[in-house]
Amino acid sequence: MASVTEADWTGVREAFQRKLTEARTFVEDTERTALAAGAVGSLALLATFVGFIVTSPLTVVAFLTFLLAVGYGWLRHQATTAHALTLTMTVSTLLILGLITVFIFAEAWPAFEYATVEVYGVGVPGLGLFTQTVWDPVTTEQFSLVPMIHGTVVVTLIATLVAGPLGVAAALFISEVAPPTVRELVKPGVEILAGIPSIVYGFIGFTILSPWASDQFELVGQGTYLFVGIVVGLMSLPTVVSVAEDALNSVPESMKSGSLALGTTDWQTMSSITLPAAFSGVSAAVLLGVGRAIGETMAATVMLRNSPALPDPIYNVFYGYETLTSLIAARYGNAHGLQFNALFAAGVVLFVTVLFLSVGSQLIEKRMRRKLGGGDR
């Protein structure tokens, strides 16, 4: 066998170095082209967004450029393009949501400025919206949100009293009591109910519940907070059931089995082990249902009187006037001037309220996962 000389090793090393240099050059070229395609796509998407804002006829050209850049990148550099595209979509979503938030607050600011009230010599913008009780955009130009906030709170409380106990009980039945066959049928059926449009619930309430309530309780006209709250509570029920059932299923089976092994009954295990362990998740489910109730528009608009006033007495639930959502839905078409800005102020109140509820539900759910050992510590 011929021996390998130093010259042969030198040739092998040189060939290896050449191949390595060629590979590095190819990778660098690929990275440069991928970077160029990503830069072109990002700039084109930004131009599309700006063109949409300023209603430019060149918006279509920018959007087609973005599609071409993405198509080229997907064919030649699929992995890099996928990462860049997901990042771009995430940033775009956050940017759009941020701009929507800024727009809502900017449109509401004239109403807050108009309703400025001095407290100990210091002007508090918007305080007049929450200290007066009259909504009169024509005669006195007063824009009080108090009657609508009262209606929203009453409807939400009633809806929570309906959706909370019923939703938790249904979730407990599906998760712990129902046989597998029944569970497979009931859970998808409950989730399908969440897809029914709210106007359908409102129409049923307007044509069936409201006339019945007017006859039974001898009310003048239709629309009661009580039955609007019941309808909205039934609408929120699928959300509460679905989230609460997932929370109950996340309880480790070892905890339930250990309780049953000690001689407890199924109900004692559910009431003393399952529910306390999943309390955070169940609470988050109820909060999500409350958020749905606060933001409900069509059912309240169809069933209520759409008259901004406080009931007399204030705890009377057999009369229903208006909520924040029904106020916006009923008046945005013909509103102008300060009334238009006041409707955005009502939207700001809804936005902040639902935001706090959503953040609270997420924190509670995170606490549940940490408590059960399923999340980051």
Residue pairs with C-beta under 8 A, 6 or more apart in sequence:
30 76
30 77
31 80
33 76
33 77
34 73
34 76
34 77
34 80
34 81
37 69
37 70
37 72
37 73
37 76
37 77
37 81
38 69
38 73
38 80
38 81
38 84
40 65
40 69
41 65
41 66
41 69
41 70
41 73
41 84
41 85
41 88
42 84
42 88
44 62
44 63
44 65
44 66
44 69
45 62
45 66
45 88
45 92
47 58
47 59
47 62
47 65
48 59
48 62
48 63
48 66
49 92
49 95
50 56
51 58
51 59
51 62
52 59
70 81
70 85
73 80
73 81
73 84
74 81
74 82
101 351
104 344
104 347
104 348
104 351
105 348
107 340
107 341
107 344
108 341
108 342
108 344
108 345
108 347
108 348
109 125
109 341
110 338
110 341
111 126
111 129
111 143
111 338
111 341
111 342
111 344
111 345
112 125
112 126
112 129
112 345
113 125
113 126
114 128
114 143
114 338
114 341
115 125
115 126
115 127
115 128
115 129
115 143
115 345
116 123
116 124
116 125
116 126
116 127
116 128
117 123
117 124
117 127
117 128
117 131
118 124
119 127
126 345
128 143
128 144
129 143
129 144
129 145
129 146
129 342
129 345
130 144
130 145
130 146
130 149
131 144
131 146
132 142
132 144
132 146
133 144
133 146
133 147
133 310
134 140
134 142
134 144
135 142
135 143
135 144
135 145
135 147
135 148
135 308
136 142
137 143
137 335
137 338
137 339
137 342
141 338
143 338
143 339
143 342
143 345
144 308
145 324
145 342
145 345
145 346
145 349
146 310
147 308
147 309
147 310
147 321
147 322
148 308
148 322
148 323
148 324
148 326
148 327
148 346
149 324
149 349
150 310
150 314
151 225
151 300
151 304
151 320
151 321
151 322
151 323
151 324
151 326
152 294
152 323
152 324
152 325
154 225
154 229
154 317
155 225
155 228
155 229
155 232
155 293
155 296
155 300
155 320
155 323
156 229
156 232
156 290
156 293
156 294
157 229
158 225
158 226
158 228
158 229
158 230
158 232
158 233
158 317
159 229
159 230
159 232
159 233
159 235
159 236
159 289
159 290
159 293
160 233
160 286
160 289
160 290
160 293
161 229
161 233
162 229
162 230
162 233
162 234
162 236
162 237
163 233
163 234
163 236
163 237
163 239
163 240
163 286
163 289
163 293
164 240
164 286
164 289
166 233
166 237
166 240
167 236
167 237
167 239
167 240
167 241
167 244
167 285
167 286
167 289
168 240
168 244
168 282
168 285
168 286
170 190
170 237
170 241
170 245
171 240
171 241
171 242
171 244
171 245
171 247
171 248
171 282
171 285
172 244
172 248
172 270
172 274
172 275
174 183
174 186
174 187
174 190
174 241
174 245
175 183
175 245
175 248
175 249
175 274
176 248
176 266
176 270
176 274
177 266
178 186
187 242
187 245
190 237
190 238
190 241
190 242
191 238
191 242
193 237
193 238
194 238
194 239
194 242
196 235
197 298
198 235
198 296
198 297
198 298
198 299
199 298
199 299
199 302
201 231
201 232
201 234
201 235
201 298
201 299
202 231
202 298
202 299
202 300
202 301
202 302
202 303
203 302
204 231
205 227
205 228
205 231
205 299
205 302
205 303
206 222
206 302
206 303
209 227
209 230
209 231
209 303
210 222
210 223
210 224
210 227
210 303
211 222
213 219
213 222
213 224
213 226
213 227
213 318
214 221
214 222
217 224
217 318
219 318
219 319
221 305
222 303
222 305
223 303
223 304
223 305
223 319
223 320
223 321
224 317
224 318
224 319
224 320
225 304
225 311
225 317
225 318
225 319
225 320
226 317
226 318
226 320
227 303
227 320
228 299
228 300
228 303
228 304
228 320
229 293
229 317
231 299
231 303
232 292
232 293
232 296
232 299
232 300
233 289
233 293
235 292
235 293
235 296
235 299
236 289
236 290
236 292
236 293
237 289
239 285
239 288
239 289
239 292
240 285
240 286
240 288
240 289
241 285
242 285
243 281
243 284
243 285
243 288
244 278
244 281
244 282
244 285
244 286
246 281
247 278
247 280
247 281
247 282
247 284
247 285
247 365
247 368
248 274
248 275
248 278
248 281
248 282
250 278
250 281
250 368
250 369
250 372
250 374
251 273
251 274
251 277
251 278
251 372
252 372
252 373
255 273
255 274
255 277
256 269
256 273
256 274
259 268
259 269
259 272
259 273
260 266
260 269
264 272
275 282
277 371
277 372
278 368
279 368
280 364
280 365
280 367
280 368
280 371
281 364
281 365
281 368
283 361
283 364
284 361
284 362
284 364
284 365
284 368
285 361
287 357
287 358
287 360
287 361
287 364
288 357
288 358
288 361
290 357
291 354
291 357
291 358
291 361
294 325
294 350
294 353
294 354
294 357
295 325
295 350
295 354
296 325
297 325
297 326
297 328
297 329
298 329
300 323
300 325
300 326
301 325
301 326
301 329
301 330
303 320
304 320
304 321
304 322
304 323
304 326
305 319
305 320
305 321
305 322
306 321
306 322
306 326
306 327
306 330
307 321
307 322
308 321
308 322
308 327
309 321
309 322
310 321
311 317
311 319
311 321
322 330
324 346
324 347
324 349
324 350
325 350
327 343
327 346
328 343
328 346
328 347
331 339
331 343
332 340
332 343
335 342
335 343
366 375
369 375
370 376
370 377
